[in-house]
Amino acid sequence: MTATGALLTAIGLLAALVARMGVATAARGGGVAGYLARLLTLVALLLALRLAGAALPSPVVVAATMAVAAWLPLVTLRLAEELVRRHAPRVVKLLALAGAGAFSLLAVTFGLVWTGPALVALALFQAAVVIAILVHLLTQRGTVSLAERRAADMLALAFALALPLLATDFAWAFPDLPFRGGPFAALVFVLACSRLAGTASRPLRLLGDVLVAAGAGGLVALAAQIAAVSAALAIALAATASAAAALVLLVERFADTAARGESLLIPVARAAPDEAAILAAHPLLANAVPVTADALTDLPADLLSALAAKPVVTSARDPASETLTGAARELLARYGASHLLRLSPAPAPRFLAISGGALEEERLTQELTIVARLLERAP
């Protein structure tokens, strides 16, 4: 690994650690954030092992690196499944699991003889699973709320951008590159992670982040050309500047964790104790779509009563009734919502269709339940 490659890998590692800490609180609730935290942990571990292998070459480090790389596709697939709340085809899951196990075994038993065919097989395995993940995200995107759909689209874009960058990590295919694209793939992914919380989960926002980072590298390359430095040094400086710019974006974004953590409850607690004031206290509530009884006349009365018995309706499976689960999911899909907040249960049920972010669904459900209880007592 060249000095530039080591520096880029170190920046990618730092970015992965920043992102991992940024999602740590949300990850305690499981769901999307939990799987995202696991994936970020593997990304950070892979980059750390690459740095260790460059500093102190060892068969053990090589074997560990390949084993971690083998498990990345499976963990990524689980994240995608959680994001769209749909299982991937069985053949894809079996491929990801079998490949992870097989390549891990190969790494442990033949870590000293990672020949060309084995590396080609690993590359094809990773590419096949990532392409299957892209297909799964894009075909199932219509089954989730608007915010979650944007998150799925953004994550699909991140994978599409990262795939060609990851391909350059295989030196047998690209032997003459001055540095590898793996650290940049990690940066693109963690930039996407930084936007998963809230309404910023949009593909164009991620493209904007990538363009900002690329623009920083372009400016440095232009300055290097004016200074008449060598082409190799100019490329190294530009690549480092792009990676550093991405890292700055990440640090700035995740530094706002405390502000995001305020969420619904503090603004609602400050509001006057009436329905209008409570609903105006936070943008997520103020921008929600009212669902009146007139809009629900196509639902059977017993299903509508069962839904209205819940303070917050989500797409989570109801073990007592598959019919109720299906009705809840159909109603959420109708409004592109992740939650239905009950405003009144009877005589004419009213709800508020809310499209929350993909990252902290469990926390949002808990907070909306508290809001629903407050609304029950509001004049």
ABEGO torsion letter per residue (X at the ends): XBAAAAAAAAAAAAAAAAAAAAAAAAAAAEEAAAAAAAAAAAAAAAAAAAAAAAABBBAAAAAAAAAAAAAAAAAAAAAAAAAAGBBBBAAAAAAAAAAAAAAAAAAAAAAABBBAAAAAAAAAAAAAAAAAAAAAAAAAAAABBAAAAAAAAAAAAAAAAAAAAAAAABAAABAABABBAAAAAAAAAAAAAAAABEAABBAAAAAAAAAAAAAAAAAAAAAAAAAGBBAAAAAAAAAAAAAAAAAAAAAAAAAAAAAAAAEAAAAAAABBBBAAAAAAABAAAAABBBBBAAAAAABBAAAAAAAAABABBBABBBAABAAAAAAAAAAAAAAGBABBBBABAOABBBBBBBBBBAAAAAAAAAAAAAAAAAAAABX
